[in-house]
Amino acid sequence: MDVQAYALLGAGLATGFAALGAALGVGMVTSKTVEGIARQPQARGPLQTTMFISVGLVEALPIIAVVIAFLLYGVGSA
């Protein structure tokens, strides 16, 4: 296999694993937030704010992976 094939394979794997990791992370954050709200309903506001910040940080991972995938695609096509 040549360099382009490896670059495309790496781009696909990076994007796929990042999406899988982000999905697991968002699921865990959301489930723990719902559990916390169920235990203490009066803490709903601060818990939701923290959840949205955490989900945003977790979702940054696949975005970075897509950027890396595009860089690898550029290396592979050169």
Biopython code that builds the backbone (N, CA, C, O; Angstrom):
import numpy as np
from Bio.PDB.StructureBuilder import StructureBuilder

atoms = [
    (1, "MET", "N", (0.847, -1.185, 0.000)),
    (1, "MET", "CA", (0.000, 0.000, 0.000)),
    (1, "MET", "C", (0.885, 1.239, 0.000)),
    (1, "MET", "O", (1.970, 1.252, 0.583)),
    (2, "ASP", "N", (0.404, 2.262, -0.657)),
    (2, "ASP", "CA", (1.197, 3.479, -0.724)),
    (2, "ASP", "C", (0.810, 4.448, 0.392)),
    (2, "ASP", "O", (-0.063, 4.152, 1.207)),
    (3, "VAL", "N", (1.462, 5.593, 0.419)),
    (3, "VAL", "CA", (1.268, 6.576, 1.486)),
    (3, "VAL", "C", (-0.159, 7.101, 1.496)),
    (3, "VAL", "O", (-0.715, 7.335, 2.570)),
    (4, "GLN", "N", (-0.759, 7.289, 0.345)),
    (4, "GLN", "CA", (-2.121, 7.827, 0.279)),
    (4, "GLN", "C", (-3.116, 6.865, 0.944)),
    (4, "GLN", "O", (-4.021, 7.304, 1.654)),
    (5, "ALA", "N", (-2.956, 5.604, 0.721)),
    (5, "ALA", "CA", (-3.865, 4.629, 1.325)),
    (5, "ALA", "C", (-3.736, 4.638, 2.844)),
    (5, "ALA", "O", (-4.741, 4.591, 3.552)),
    (6, "TYR", "N", (-2.508, 4.697, 3.345)),
    (6, "TYR", "CA", (-2.317, 4.753, 4.791)),
    (6, "TYR", "C", (-2.869, 6.048, 5.385)),
    (6, "TYR", "O", (-3.446, 6.039, 6.472)),
    (7, "ALA", "N", (-2.694, 7.155, 4.674)),
    (7, "ALA", "CA", (-3.208, 8.434, 5.159)),
    (7, "ALA", "C", (-4.728, 8.411, 5.226)),
    (7, "ALA", "O", (-5.308, 8.893, 6.199)),
    (8, "LEU", "N", (-5.372, 7.868, 4.223)),
    (8, "LEU", "CA", (-6.831, 7.789, 4.238)),
    (8, "LEU", "C", (-7.327, 6.826, 5.313)),
    (8, "LEU", "O", (-8.339, 7.088, 5.963)),
    (9, "LEU", "N", (-6.627, 5.728, 5.499)),
    (9, "LEU", "CA", (-6.989, 4.790, 6.564)),
    (9, "LEU", "C", (-6.842, 5.443, 7.936)),
    (9, "LEU", "O", (-7.709, 5.280, 8.794)),
    (10, "GLY", "N", (-5.765, 6.172, 8.145)),
    (10, "GLY", "CA", (-5.558, 6.880, 9.401)),
    (10, "GLY", "C", (-6.610, 7.950, 9.633)),
    (10, "GLY", "O", (-7.066, 8.143, 10.760)),
    (11, "ALA", "N", (-6.997, 8.645, 8.576)),
    (11, "ALA", "CA", (-8.029, 9.680, 8.697)),
    (11, "ALA", "C", (-9.364, 9.057, 9.100)),
    (11, "ALA", "O", (-10.060, 9.582, 9.969)),
    (12, "GLY", "N", (-9.710, 7.968, 8.483)),
    (12, "GLY", "CA", (-10.966, 7.305, 8.816)),
    (12, "GLY", "C", (-10.978, 6.753, 10.226)),
    (12, "GLY", "O", (-11.973, 6.881, 10.940)),
    (13, "LEU", "N", (-9.876, 6.140, 10.631)),
    (13, "LEU", "CA", (-9.788, 5.601, 11.992)),
    (13, "LEU", "C", (-9.823, 6.711, 13.041)),
    (13, "LEU", "O", (-10.477, 6.572, 14.075)),
    (14, "ALA", "N", (-9.123, 7.806, 12.776)),
    (14, "ALA", "CA", (-9.114, 8.919, 13.737)),
    (14, "ALA", "C", (-10.509, 9.495, 13.916)),
    (14, "ALA", "O", (-10.934, 9.762, 15.040)),
    (15, "THR", "N", (-11.209, 9.683, 12.833)),
    (15, "THR", "CA", (-12.556, 10.243, 12.910)),
    (15, "THR", "C", (-13.513, 9.270, 13.589)),
    (15, "THR", "O", (-14.321, 9.681, 14.421)),
    (16, "GLY", "N", (-13.434, 8.008, 13.251)),
    (16, "GLY", "CA", (-14.331, 7.018, 13.833)),
    (16, "GLY", "C", (-14.127, 6.826, 15.323)),
    (16, "GLY", "O", (-15.094, 6.791, 16.084)),
    (17, "PHE", "N", (-12.876, 6.701, 15.745)),
    (17, "PHE", "CA", (-12.609, 6.530, 17.169)),
    (17, "PHE", "C", (-12.954, 7.785, 17.965)),
    (17, "PHE", "O", (-13.420, 7.694, 19.101)),
    (18, "ALA", "N", (-12.730, 8.944, 17.376)),
    (18, "ALA", "CA", (-13.088, 10.184, 18.068)),
    (18, "ALA", "C", (-14.597, 10.287, 18.237)),
    (18, "ALA", "O", (-15.076, 10.706, 19.291)),
    (19, "ALA", "N", (-15.342, 9.912, 17.217)),
    (19, "ALA", "CA", (-16.803, 9.950, 17.322)),
    (19, "ALA", "C", (-17.293, 8.945, 18.366)),
    (19, "ALA", "O", (-18.214, 9.243, 19.126)),
    (20, "LEU", "N", (-16.696, 7.783, 18.407)),
    (20, "LEU", "CA", (-17.073, 6.780, 19.404)),
    (20, "LEU", "C", (-16.771, 7.270, 20.821)),
    (20, "LEU", "O", (-17.602, 7.140, 21.720)),
    (21, "GLY", "N", (-15.596, 7.824, 21.007)),
    (21, "GLY", "CA", (-15.227, 8.341, 22.321)),
    (21, "GLY", "C", (-16.123, 9.483, 22.759)),
    (21, "GLY", "O", (-16.513, 9.557, 23.924)),
    (22, "ALA", "N", (-16.452, 10.376, 21.832)),
    (22, "ALA", "CA", (-17.329, 11.495, 22.173)),
    (22, "ALA", "C", (-18.729, 11.006, 22.513)),
    (22, "ALA", "O", (-19.357, 11.525, 23.436)),
    (23, "ALA", "N", (-19.225, 10.023, 21.785)),
    (23, "ALA", "CA", (-20.561, 9.493, 22.072)),
    (23, "ALA", "C", (-20.607, 8.872, 23.469)),
    (23, "ALA", "O", (-21.565, 9.081, 24.214)),
    (24, "LEU", "N", (-19.581, 8.119, 23.818)),
    (24, "LEU", "CA", (-19.525, 7.532, 25.160)),
    (24, "LEU", "C", (-19.411, 8.613, 26.235)),
    (24, "LEU", "O", (-20.060, 8.530, 27.278)),
    (25, "GLY", "N", (-18.591, 9.618, 25.976)),
    (25, "GLY", "CA", (-18.415, 10.692, 26.942)),
    (25, "GLY", "C", (-19.682, 11.507, 27.163)),
    (25, "GLY", "O", (-20.031, 11.822, 28.301)),
    (26, "VAL", "N", (-20.369, 11.849, 26.084)),
    (26, "VAL", "CA", (-21.606, 12.617, 26.203)),
    (26, "VAL", "C", (-22.670, 11.790, 26.912)),
    (26, "VAL", "O", (-23.432, 12.328, 27.715)),
    (27, "GLY", "N", (-22.734, 10.520, 26.634)),
    (27, "GLY", "CA", (-23.696, 9.655, 27.309)),
    (27, "GLY", "C", (-23.445, 9.573, 28.802)),
    (27, "GLY", "O", (-24.383, 9.610, 29.598)),
    (28, "MET", "N", (-22.183, 9.461, 29.184)),
    (28, "MET", "CA", (-21.859, 9.391, 30.610)),
    (28, "MET", "C", (-22.158, 10.705, 31.318)),
    (28, "MET", "O", (-22.714, 10.709, 32.416)),
    (29, "VAL", "N", (-21.790, 11.819, 30.693)),
    (29, "VAL", "CA", (-22.048, 13.125, 31.306)),
    (29, "VAL", "C", (-23.540, 13.354, 31.475)),
    (29, "VAL", "O", (-23.990, 13.806, 32.529)),
    (30, "THR", "N", (-24.303, 13.045, 30.441)),
    (30, "THR", "CA", (-25.745, 13.270, 30.497)),
    (30, "THR", "C", (-26.404, 12.358, 31.526)),
    (30, "THR", "O", (-27.271, 12.804, 32.277)),
    (31, "SER", "N", (-26.007, 11.094, 31.572)),
    (31, "SER", "CA", (-26.630, 10.182, 32.531)),
    (31, "SER", "C", (-26.334, 10.594, 33.971)),
    (31, "SER", "O", (-27.209, 10.512, 34.833)),
    (32, "LYS", "N", (-25.113, 11.033, 34.233)),
    (32, "LYS", "CA", (-24.784, 11.468, 35.589)),
    (32, "LYS", "C", (-25.510, 12.765, 35.946)),
    (32, "LYS", "O", (-25.873, 12.970, 37.104)),
    (33, "THR", "N", (-25.723, 13.634, 34.968)),
    (33, "THR", "CA", (-26.468, 14.860, 35.238)),
    (33, "THR", "C", (-27.923, 14.549, 35.558)),
    (33, "THR", "O", (-28.483, 15.114, 36.498)),
    (34, "VAL", "N", (-28.535, 13.665, 34.795)),
    (34, "VAL", "CA", (-29.918, 13.278, 35.067)),
    (34, "VAL", "C", (-30.017, 12.614, 36.440)),
    (34, "VAL", "O", (-30.972, 12.848, 37.180)),
    (35, "GLU", "N", (-29.032, 11.789, 36.774)),
    (35, "GLU", "CA", (-29.017, 11.148, 38.088)),
    (35, "GLU", "C", (-28.901, 12.193, 39.199)),
    (35, "GLU", "O", (-29.579, 12.090, 40.221)),
    (36, "GLY", "N", (-28.053, 13.187, 39.004)),
    (36, "GLY", "CA", (-27.912, 14.241, 40.000)),
    (36, "GLY", "C", (-29.168, 15.074, 40.150)),
    (36, "GLY", "O", (-29.519, 15.463, 41.264)),
    (37, "ILE", "N", (-29.861, 15.359, 39.039)),
    (37, "ILE", "CA", (-31.106, 16.117, 39.105)),
    (37, "ILE", "C", (-32.187, 15.300, 39.798)),
    (37, "ILE", "O", (-33.009, 15.849, 40.532)),
    (38, "ALA", "N", (-32.189, 13.992, 39.569)),
    (38, "ALA", "CA", (-33.179, 13.137, 40.232)),
    (38, "ALA", "C", (-32.951, 13.107, 41.745)),
    (38, "ALA", "O", (-33.905, 13.017, 42.519)),
    (39, "ARG", "N", (-31.689, 13.181, 42.161)),
    (39, "ARG", "CA", (-31.393, 13.153, 43.594)),
    (39, "ARG", "C", (-31.647, 14.500, 44.263)),
    (39, "ARG", "O", (-32.144, 14.561, 45.387)),
    (40, "GLN", "N", (-31.297, 15.586, 43.554)),
    (40, "GLN", "CA", (-31.471, 16.929, 44.108)),
    (40, "GLN", "C", (-32.081, 17.836, 43.042)),
    (40, "GLN", "O", (-31.348, 18.497, 42.308)),
    (41, "PRO", "N", (-33.402, 17.877, 42.947)),
    (41, "PRO", "CA", (-34.041, 18.684, 41.906)),
    (41, "PRO", "C", (-33.728, 20.181, 42.015)),
    (41, "PRO", "O", (-33.749, 20.885, 41.005)),
    (42, "GLN", "N", (-33.441, 20.671, 43.210)),
    (42, "GLN", "CA", (-33.155, 22.089, 43.366)),
    (42, "GLN", "C", (-31.812, 22.483, 42.743)),
    (42, "GLN", "O", (-31.567, 23.668, 42.519)),
    (43, "ALA", "N", (-30.951, 21.525, 42.464)),
    (43, "ALA", "CA", (-29.639, 21.800, 41.861)),
    (43, "ALA", "C", (-29.668, 21.692, 40.343)),
    (43, "ALA", "O", (-28.621, 21.561, 39.709)),
    (44, "ARG", "N", (-30.861, 21.749, 39.758)),
    (44, "ARG", "CA", (-30.991, 21.542, 38.314)),
    (44, "ARG", "C", (-30.216, 22.580, 37.496)),
    (44, "ARG", "O", (-29.516, 22.221, 36.550)),
    (45, "GLY", "N", (-30.333, 23.840, 37.846)),
    (45, "GLY", "CA", (-29.669, 24.900, 37.080)),
    (45, "GLY", "C", (-28.158, 24.759, 37.014)),
    (45, "GLY", "O", (-27.591, 24.719, 35.922)),
    (46, "PRO", "N", (-27.494, 24.682, 38.167)),
    (46, "PRO", "CA", (-26.032, 24.528, 38.121)),
    (46, "PRO", "C", (-25.576, 23.224, 37.457)),
    (46, "PRO", "O", (-24.553, 23.192, 36.774)),
    (47, "LEU", "N", (-26.341, 22.155, 37.665)),
    (47, "LEU", "CA", (-25.962, 20.885, 37.035)),
    (47, "LEU", "C", (-26.081, 20.966, 35.518)),
    (47, "LEU", "O", (-25.215, 20.467, 34.800)),
    (48, "GLN", "N", (-27.143, 21.588, 35.030)),
    (48, "GLN", "CA", (-27.307, 21.704, 33.577)),
    (48, "GLN", "C", (-26.227, 22.594, 32.972)),
    (48, "GLN", "O", (-25.714, 22.303, 31.891)),
    (49, "THR", "N", (-25.883, 23.670, 33.660)),
    (49, "THR", "CA", (-24.822, 24.543, 33.147)),
    (49, "THR", "C", (-23.507, 23.782, 33.040)),
    (49, "THR", "O", (-22.812, 23.862, 32.027)),
    (50, "THR", "N", (-23.175, 23.048, 34.090)),
    (50, "THR", "CA", (-21.947, 22.254, 34.071)),
    (50, "THR", "C", (-22.004, 21.182, 32.994)),
    (50, "THR", "O", (-20.998, 20.897, 32.344)),
    (51, "MET", "N", (-23.192, 20.579, 32.799)),
    (51, "MET", "CA", (-23.341, 19.549, 31.778)),
    (51, "MET", "C", (-23.099, 20.123, 30.386)),
    (51, "MET", "O", (-22.392, 19.518, 29.580)),
    (52, "PHE", "N", (-23.679, 21.283, 30.100)),
    (52, "PHE", "CA", (-23.513, 21.873, 28.764)),
    (52, "PHE", "C", (-22.060, 22.251, 28.494)),
    (52, "PHE", "O", (-21.576, 22.089, 27.374)),
    (53, "ILE", "N", (-21.367, 22.748, 29.502)),
    (53, "ILE", "CA", (-19.942, 23.058, 29.331)),
    (53, "ILE", "C", (-19.156, 21.775, 29.091)),
    (53, "ILE", "O", (-18.287, 21.733, 28.220)),
    (54, "SER", "N", (-19.452, 20.739, 29.849)),
    (54, "SER", "CA", (-18.742, 19.462, 29.699)),
    (54, "SER", "C", (-19.004, 18.824, 28.340)),
    (54, "SER", "O", (-18.089, 18.302, 27.704)),
    (55, "VAL", "N", (-20.256, 18.869, 27.902)),
    (55, "VAL", "CA", (-20.584, 18.301, 26.587)),
    (55, "VAL", "C", (-19.857, 19.064, 25.483)),
    (55, "VAL", "O", (-19.376, 18.466, 24.521)),
    (56, "GLY", "N", (-19.780, 20.374, 25.626)),
    (56, "GLY", "CA", (-19.040, 21.162, 24.643)),
    (56, "GLY", "C", (-17.575, 20.800, 24.583)),
    (56, "GLY", "O", (-16.992, 20.725, 23.501)),
    (57, "LEU", "N", (-16.970, 20.574, 25.750)),
    (57, "LEU", "CA", (-15.567, 20.177, 25.780)),
    (57, "LEU", "C", (-15.363, 18.780, 25.208)),
    (57, "LEU", "O", (-14.380, 18.524, 24.512)),
    (58, "VAL", "N", (-16.291, 17.882, 25.505)),
    (58, "VAL", "CA", (-16.180, 16.518, 24.972)),
    (58, "VAL", "C", (-16.359, 16.523, 23.456)),
    (58, "VAL", "O", (-15.689, 15.769, 22.750)),
    (59, "GLU", "N", (-17.253, 17.361, 22.957)),
    (59, "GLU", "CA", (-17.497, 17.402, 21.515)),
    (59, "GLU", "C", (-16.350, 18.056, 20.738)),
    (59, "GLU", "O", (-16.295, 17.960, 19.512)),
    (60, "ALA", "N", (-15.439, 18.718, 21.451)),
    (60, "ALA", "CA", (-14.277, 19.292, 20.774)),
    (60, "ALA", "C", (-13.363, 18.201, 20.229)),
    (60, "ALA", "O", (-12.657, 18.418, 19.243)),
    (61, "LEU", "N", (-13.370, 17.041, 20.857)),
    (61, "LEU", "CA", (-12.503, 15.940, 20.422)),
    (61, "LEU", "C", (-12.777, 15.497, 18.985)),
    (61, "LEU", "O", (-11.829, 15.397, 18.205)),
    (62, "PRO", "N", (-14.042, 15.223, 18.592)),
    (62, "PRO", "CA", (-14.239, 14.823, 17.195)),
    (62, "PRO", "C", (-13.955, 15.939, 16.204)),
    (62, "PRO", "O", (-13.567, 15.673, 15.067)),
    (63, "ILE", "N", (-14.142, 17.184, 16.623)),
    (63, "ILE", "CA", (-13.836, 18.291, 15.720)),
    (63, "ILE", "C", (-12.340, 18.338, 15.445)),
    (63, "ILE", "O", (-11.919, 18.524, 14.304)),
    (64, "ILE", "N", (-11.542, 18.169, 16.484)),
    (64, "ILE", "CA", (-10.088, 18.130, 16.313)),
    (64, "ILE", "C", (-9.688, 16.929, 15.465)),
    (64, "ILE", "O", (-8.782, 17.027, 14.637)),
    (65, "ALA", "N", (-10.358, 15.797, 15.666)),
    (65, "ALA", "CA", (-10.051, 14.598, 14.880)),
    (65, "ALA", "C", (-10.361, 14.802, 13.401)),
    (65, "ALA", "O", (-9.630, 14.317, 12.538)),
    (66, "VAL", "N", (-11.441, 15.516, 13.108)),
    (66, "VAL", "CA", (-11.773, 15.784, 11.703)),
    (66, "VAL", "C", (-10.720, 16.702, 11.081)),
    (66, "VAL", "O", (-10.358, 16.523, 9.919)),
    (67, "VAL", "N", (-10.232, 17.671, 11.832)),
    (67, "VAL", "CA", (-9.162, 18.539, 11.326)),
    (67, "VAL", "C", (-7.915, 17.719, 11.048)),
    (67, "VAL", "O", (-7.271, 17.902, 10.016)),
    (68, "ILE", "N", (-7.568, 16.817, 11.956)),
    (68, "ILE", "CA", (-6.409, 15.947, 11.735)),
    (68, "ILE", "C", (-6.643, 15.048, 10.521)),
    (68, "ILE", "O", (-5.720, 14.786, 9.749)),
    (69, "ALA", "N", (-7.887, 14.574, 10.356)),
    (69, "ALA", "CA", (-8.197, 13.730, 9.203)),
    (69, "ALA", "C", (-8.012, 14.501, 7.900)),
    (69, "ALA", "O", (-7.486, 13.958, 6.928)),
    (70, "PHE", "N", (-8.438, 15.755, 7.873)),
    (70, "PHE", "CA", (-8.246, 16.560, 6.676)),
    (70, "PHE", "C", (-6.757, 16.800, 6.413)),
    (70, "PHE", "O", (-6.323, 16.817, 5.261)),
    (71, "LEU", "N", (-5.980, 16.984, 7.475)),
    (71, "LEU", "CA", (-4.539, 17.148, 7.295)),
    (71, "LEU", "C", (-3.920, 15.866, 6.739)),
    (71, "LEU", "O", (-3.071, 15.919, 5.849)),
    (72, "LEU", "N", (-4.345, 14.715, 7.264)),
    (72, "LEU", "CA", (-3.833, 13.453, 6.736)),
    (72, "LEU", "C", (-4.272, 13.236, 5.293)),
    (72, "LEU", "O", (-3.521, 12.680, 4.491)),
    (73, "TYR", "N", (-5.480, 13.670, 4.962)),
    (73, "TYR", "CA", (-5.948, 13.555, 3.590)),
    (73, "TYR", "C", (-5.105, 14.408, 2.665)),
    (73, "TYR", "O", (-4.807, 14.025, 1.534)),
    (74, "GLY", "N", (-4.722, 15.582, 3.170)),
    (74, "GLY", "CA", (-3.851, 16.448, 2.370)),
    (74, "GLY", "C", (-2.478, 15.832, 2.160)),
    (74, "GLY", "O", (-1.896, 15.969, 1.085)),
    (75, "VAL", "N", (-1.956, 15.157, 3.174)),
    (75, "VAL", "CA", (-0.665, 14.483, 3.045)),
    (75, "VAL", "C", (-0.777, 13.340, 2.040)),
    (75, "VAL", "O", (0.119, 13.118, 1.226)),
    (76, "GLY", "N", (-1.888, 12.626, 2.113)),
    (76, "GLY", "CA", (-2.060, 11.480, 1.232)),
    (76, "GLY", "C", (-2.249, 11.851, -0.222)),
    (76, "GLY", "O", (-1.882, 11.086, -1.114)),
    (77, "SER", "N", (-2.826, 13.034, -0.473)),
    (77, "SER", "CA", (-3.077, 13.415, -1.865)),
    (77, "SER", "C", (-1.907, 14.154, -2.485)),
    (77, "SER", "O", (-1.908, 14.399, -3.691)),
    (78, "ALA", "N", (-0.908, 14.515, -1.692)),
    (78, "ALA", "CA", (0.242, 15.283, -2.214)),
    (78, "ALA", "C", (1.212, 14.379, -2.933)),
    (78, "ALA", "O", (2.234, 14.846, -3.436)),
]
sb = StructureBuilder()
sb.init_structure("model")
sb.init_model(0)
sb.init_chain("A")
sb.init_seg("    ")
for serial, (resi, resn, name, xyz) in enumerate(atoms, 1):
    if name == "N":
        sb.init_residue(resn, " ", resi, " ")
    sb.init_atom(name, np.array(xyz, "f"), 0.0, 1.0, " ", f" {name:<3s}", serial, name[0])
structure = sb.get_structure()
